[in-house]
Amino acid sequence: MESLSNKSPGIYTVVNIDGDFKKLFELGIIMGSKITIISSNINPMVIRVGNSKIAIGKEIANYIFVE
């Protein structure tokens, strides 16, 4: 299990969210959801959740743990 901010482009499953981030829930980032990292070498990083592309700051991505 590693934070999303440390991962390379690829597909990952959310296994934990450290904290209470209502906005992440509203964006569909919940435990068990699939996240595709499109670009991780810039801040904000670009991810895909479902059919939506989202820009998310690496500070917030540090609280999302994936495998």
N, C-alpha and C positions, 0 to 999 in steps of 0.2 A: 504494500500500500504506500503510495507516494502522492504528494500534492500535485495538482494539475499544472501548476506553474513550472514544475521541473520536467515535464514530459515533452517529447517530440511530437510532430504531427502524426496522427493515427487515431484509432478508435479505442475508447476506454469506457469502463463502467464505473459510475459513482458508487463508492462503498461507504463514504462517511462525509458529513459536512460538519465542520467544527464551528459551532455557533448557531445563532438564530438569524438567518438571513431570509427574511420574507421575500425580498426581491428575487433571490435565486429560485425560490419555490414558484413565484409567479412566472419566471422564465422557463420553467419546466426542468430545472436542475434539482433533482431530488435523488435520494438513494435508489439505486437500481437503474437509473436512466443512463442512456448511452450518449457520450459526448465525442464528437469528432473534432480534433484540433486541426484547423486549417493552416494557421500560422502562429508559431510560438516564439519567433525570434524578435518580435517587437512588443511594445507595451502601448496600448492594450493588445492582448492576444485575440485572435479571431477563432471562434469555435462554432460548431453547428450542433444544435439541440433540436431533434425532430426535423422540421422543415425550415427552421429559422437559423440565420447566421447572426451571431452575437459577438460584440466586442466586449471583453471583460478584462479589467485591470489585473495585473499579476498579484497585487496586494490581496485582492479578493480570491483569486485562484489558489492562493496559499492555503485557504480554508477548505478547499474541495479536494477530497482524497479519492483516488481512482486506482484501478488495477486493470 
